[in-house]
Amino acid sequence: MAPNEQARKNHDELFPGHVSTLAVTDPELIETFDNFAFDEVLRHGNLDARTRLMVQLAAMIACQALREYRVMLGAALTAGVSPVEVKEIVYQAVPYVGMAKVFDFIHATNEALTERGVALPLPGQSTTSPENRAEKGLAVEKQIVGNDVVENLYASSPGDQLHIQHYLSANCFGDHYTRTGIDVPTRELLTFSMLASLGGCDAQVKGHVAANLNVGNGRTRLIDVLTQLLPFIGYPRTLNALRAVDEVATP
């Protein structure tokens, strides 16, 4: 039992010289999975390899798939995703997945980069200071989410929860979305991928479908992303996210 020729070719481009242990112990499963993930699914859509691997890494962090993340991280670096971009994917996960879940992925990323001779720490990508993070964060939040939506979030928030809205502006957007290394449209694709992969975030997935539309990632691109995530996150979460796309980004 073995994957088809195209699946093997696509797989070998990402993992040169690598022989999967599962191909030895579970050949039927690997034949089915590789034919699907590295051939059939790749034939759909127009995501370039770098973007595909970046959103897959983001999804794997959300899924807590540490071992698979380590494997795909090597593939991403081989495909030209830069060390800065890799670190920014992990940093972007902190406000959405939480440091408790991201902690091990930071260490795994550092280990992989160090093994490849990359000196750490990498050049800083922050563009804000403690004094202006709230102001700059609110501005980029309004750019991404929409001015009226953000104003309504503040206006409708109960008084004892208003501090959370300030945290969203200053921390989630001010500390993270204002960073360089990855542009805002790509960050929104990463966020969408994480939320879809987490499960239980239906309202947030819908919100970030709208946010993606606001920054230029249309319905087709979002469906392309979900198609490439499907082999790794499964059908239920993929279908839930597709429902959000259908509700917000009508054909």
C-alpha positions as CSV (number, residue, x, y, z in Angstrom):
1,M,0.0,0.0,0.0
2,A,1.4,3.4,-0.9
3,P,0.1,6.9,-1.8
4,N,-0.3,7.7,-5.4
5,E,2.5,9.2,-7.5
6,Q,1.3,12.8,-7.2
7,A,0.7,12.6,-3.5
8,R,4.2,11.2,-3.1
9,K,5.7,14.0,-5.2
10,N,3.9,16.7,-3.3
11,H,4.8,15.1,0.1
12,D,8.5,14.7,-0.9
13,E,8.7,18.4,-1.8
14,L,7.7,19.3,1.7
15,F,9.5,16.5,3.5
16,P,12.6,15.6,1.4
17,G,14.1,12.3,2.5
18,H,11.6,11.7,5.3
19,V,10.0,8.3,5.8
20,S,6.9,8.4,7.9
21,T,6.9,5.8,10.7
22,L,3.1,5.6,10.2
23,A,3.7,4.5,6.6
24,V,5.4,1.4,8.1
25,T,2.9,0.7,11.0
26,D,-0.3,2.0,9.4
27,P,0.1,1.9,5.6
28,E,-3.6,1.8,4.7
29,L,-4.3,4.9,6.7
30,I,-1.3,6.8,5.3
31,E,-2.3,5.9,1.8
32,T,-5.8,7.2,2.3
33,F,-4.6,10.4,4.2
34,D,-1.8,11.3,1.9
35,N,-3.8,10.8,-1.3
36,F,-6.4,13.1,0.2
37,A,-4.3,15.8,1.9
38,F,-1.4,15.9,-0.5
39,D,-3.2,15.3,-3.8
40,E,-7.0,15.6,-3.9
41,V,-7.3,18.6,-1.5
42,L,-4.3,20.4,-3.1
43,R,-6.1,20.4,-6.5
44,H,-8.8,22.7,-5.1
45,G,-8.3,26.5,-4.9
46,N,-5.5,28.9,-5.4
47,L,-3.7,29.2,-2.1
48,D,0.1,29.3,-2.6
49,A,2.1,26.8,-0.6
50,R,3.4,29.3,1.9
51,T,-0.1,30.6,2.8
52,R,-1.4,27.1,3.0
53,L,1.3,26.0,5.4
54,M,0.9,29.1,7.5
55,V,-2.8,28.6,8.1
56,Q,-2.3,24.9,8.7
57,L,0.3,25.7,11.4
58,A,-2.2,28.2,13.0
59,A,-4.9,25.5,13.0
60,M,-2.5,22.9,14.6
61,I,-1.8,25.3,17.4
62,A,-5.5,25.7,18.0
63,C,-6.0,21.9,17.9
64,Q,-3.1,21.4,20.3
65,A,-1.5,19.0,17.7
66,L,2.1,19.6,18.9
67,R,3.7,16.6,17.2
68,E,2.0,17.3,13.9
69,Y,3.0,21.0,14.3
70,R,6.7,20.0,14.6
71,V,6.5,18.0,11.4
72,M,4.6,20.7,9.5
73,L,6.9,23.4,10.8
74,G,9.8,21.8,9.1
75,A,7.8,21.7,5.9
76,A,6.9,25.3,6.2
77,L,10.5,26.4,6.7
78,T,11.5,24.2,3.7
79,A,8.7,25.9,1.6
80,G,10.0,29.4,2.4
81,V,8.0,30.5,5.3
82,S,10.5,32.7,7.1
83,P,11.6,32.4,10.8
84,V,9.9,35.7,11.5
85,E,6.7,34.6,9.9
86,V,6.7,31.4,11.9
87,K,7.2,33.2,15.2
88,E,4.5,35.7,14.3
89,I,2.1,32.8,13.7
90,V,2.8,31.6,17.2
91,Y,2.5,35.1,18.7
92,Q,-0.8,35.7,16.9
93,A,-2.1,32.6,18.6
94,V,-1.6,33.9,22.1
95,P,-4.7,36.2,22.3
96,Y,-6.9,33.7,20.5
97,V,-5.8,30.3,21.9
98,G,-4.3,31.5,25.2
99,M,-0.8,31.3,26.5
100,A,-1.5,28.1,28.4
101,K,-2.0,26.3,25.1
102,V,0.6,28.2,23.1
103,F,3.5,27.8,25.6
104,D,4.7,24.5,24.3
105,F,4.4,25.6,20.7
106,I,6.7,28.6,21.4
107,H,9.3,26.2,22.8
108,A,8.9,23.8,19.9
109,T,9.3,26.6,17.4
110,N,12.5,27.9,19.2
111,E,13.9,24.4,19.1
112,A,13.2,23.9,15.4
113,L,14.8,27.3,14.5
114,T,17.8,26.7,16.7
115,E,18.4,23.3,15.1
116,R,18.5,25.1,11.7
117,G,21.1,27.6,13.0
118,V,18.7,30.5,13.4
119,A,19.9,32.9,16.2
120,L,17.4,33.9,18.8
121,P,15.8,36.2,19.6
122,L,14.7,37.3,16.2
123,P,14.5,41.0,15.3
124,G,11.7,42.7,17.1
125,Q,8.4,43.3,15.2
126,S,6.5,45.5,17.7
127,T,5.4,49.0,16.5
128,T,3.7,50.2,19.6
129,S,4.7,51.4,23.1
130,P,2.9,51.1,26.4
131,E,1.8,54.7,25.9
132,N,0.2,54.3,22.4
133,R,-0.8,50.6,22.2
134,A,-4.5,51.4,23.2
135,E,-4.8,54.2,20.6
136,K,-3.1,52.3,17.8
137,G,-5.0,49.1,18.7
138,L,-8.4,50.8,18.6
139,A,-7.5,52.3,15.2
140,V,-6.5,48.9,13.7
141,E,-9.5,47.2,15.4
142,K,-11.9,49.7,13.7
143,Q,-10.1,49.1,10.4
144,I,-10.5,45.4,10.6
145,V,-13.8,44.9,12.4
146,G,-15.5,48.1,11.3
147,N,-16.0,51.4,13.0
148,D,-19.7,51.0,13.7
149,V,-19.2,47.5,15.0
150,V,-16.5,48.5,17.4
151,E,-18.4,51.6,18.6
152,N,-21.4,49.4,19.3
153,L,-19.3,46.9,21.2
154,Y,-18.2,49.7,23.5
155,A,-21.7,51.2,23.8
156,S,-23.5,48.0,24.5
157,S,-21.0,46.5,26.9
158,P,-22.2,46.3,30.6
159,G,-20.2,48.5,32.8
160,D,-18.6,45.7,34.7
161,Q,-17.4,44.2,31.4
162,L,-16.2,47.3,29.7
163,H,-12.6,46.6,30.7
164,I,-12.7,43.6,28.4
165,Q,-13.4,45.8,25.4
166,H,-10.4,48.0,26.3
167,Y,-8.3,44.8,26.6
168,L,-9.4,43.7,23.1
169,S,-8.3,47.1,21.7
170,A,-5.0,47.5,23.5
171,N,-3.9,43.9,23.9
172,C,-5.4,41.8,21.1
173,F,-5.2,44.5,18.4
174,G,-2.6,46.9,19.9
175,D,-0.1,44.4,21.0
176,H,-0.5,41.9,18.1
177,Y,-2.2,43.2,14.9
178,T,0.1,46.2,14.8
179,R,3.2,44.0,14.6
180,T,5.2,43.7,11.4
181,G,6.4,40.4,9.9
182,I,3.0,39.4,8.7
183,D,0.5,41.8,7.0
184,V,-3.0,42.3,8.4
185,P,-4.9,40.3,5.7
186,T,-2.7,37.3,6.5
187,R,-3.1,37.8,10.2
188,E,-6.9,37.7,9.7
189,L,-6.6,34.4,7.8
190,L,-4.6,33.0,10.7
191,T,-7.1,34.2,13.2
192,F,-10.0,32.7,11.1
193,S,-8.1,29.4,10.9
194,M,-7.5,29.3,14.7
195,L,-11.1,30.1,15.5
196,A,-12.5,27.5,13.1
197,S,-10.1,24.9,14.5
198,L,-10.8,25.6,18.2
199,G,-14.5,24.7,17.9
200,G,-17.1,26.3,20.1
201,C,-16.4,29.8,18.7
202,D,-19.2,30.1,16.3
203,A,-19.9,33.8,17.0
204,Q,-16.2,34.7,16.7
205,V,-15.8,32.7,13.5
206,K,-18.7,34.7,12.0
207,G,-17.2,38.0,13.2
208,H,-13.9,37.1,11.6
209,V,-15.5,36.1,8.4
210,A,-16.7,39.7,8.2
211,A,-13.3,41.0,9.3
212,N,-11.7,39.0,6.5
213,L,-14.0,40.5,4.0
214,N,-13.2,44.0,5.3
215,V,-9.4,43.4,4.7
216,G,-9.8,41.9,1.2
217,N,-10.1,38.1,1.9
218,G,-13.2,37.2,0.0
219,R,-15.5,34.2,0.2
220,T,-13.5,32.1,-2.3
221,R,-10.3,32.6,-0.3
222,L,-11.9,31.6,3.0
223,I,-13.3,28.5,1.4
224,D,-9.9,27.7,0.0
225,V,-8.4,28.0,3.5
226,L,-11.0,25.7,5.0
227,T,-10.5,23.2,2.3
228,Q,-6.8,23.0,3.1
229,L,-7.5,22.7,6.9
230,L,-10.1,20.0,6.4
231,P,-7.7,17.0,6.5
232,F,-6.2,18.3,9.8
233,I,-9.3,19.6,11.7
234,G,-12.0,17.2,10.4
235,Y,-15.4,17.7,8.9
236,P,-17.5,19.0,11.9
237,R,-15.4,22.1,12.5
238,T,-14.9,22.6,8.8
239,L,-18.6,22.5,8.1
240,N,-19.4,24.8,11.1
241,A,-17.0,27.4,9.7
242,L,-18.4,27.0,6.2
243,R,-21.9,27.7,7.6
244,A,-20.4,31.0,9.0
245,V,-19.0,31.8,5.6
246,D,-22.4,31.2,4.0
247,E,-24.2,33.3,6.5
248,V,-21.9,36.3,6.2
249,A,-20.3,36.1,2.7
250,T,-23.2,35.1,0.5
251,P,-22.3,33.7,-3.0
